[in-house]
Amino acid sequence: MLSVSIVGPSNCSFTTSLPRASSSALAVRGIGRWTAEMLLIFHLGRPDALPVDDFGVRNGFRIAYGRRALPTPKPMLRYGEQWKPYRTVASWYLWRAADGARRKRAVQQING
């Protein structure tokens, strides 16, 4: 559960609807959409959150789908509809794609 000190008087749990959980977190000053999505993924363990503002997710999408430019959040949301109800899992794979590309570049730099 999100603690009252973080989210205020509303109690959010795993069973709370995604929009309600997000809006509860967003009601707290200083918590934006990215933070709310990270809370949904890592604190509440929600299986269907897609953090389209996250650089790692956007870069992983760019790498996985062979795009030259980073996608903007709107097309990511549209594309992510096909991953429902497991968009969090898609996010994990996109983060790994970005990490793998970064590691590969680091090894290439070391090996010359």
C-alpha angles and dihedrals in degrees: 000000000000108000121242090241090062103038106019127234099337118093114220120194137170089274095053111110115260096242092047093048091048094047091048091055093042090055089071115089111250096022113110134181094277093052092046091052092049089051090050092050104038104025104032096029093227112180097206109054121117113191097206092173092059113108093213093054092046093046091047089052090050091051097041093049097038097244123158097212132045112260118241119240096257097060089042090057091049093048091044091060089083090058094059128157091021104047091132089061090050088052091054091053092047091051089051091050090054092046092048092052091049092050091047091053091048092052091048090052092050093047092044 
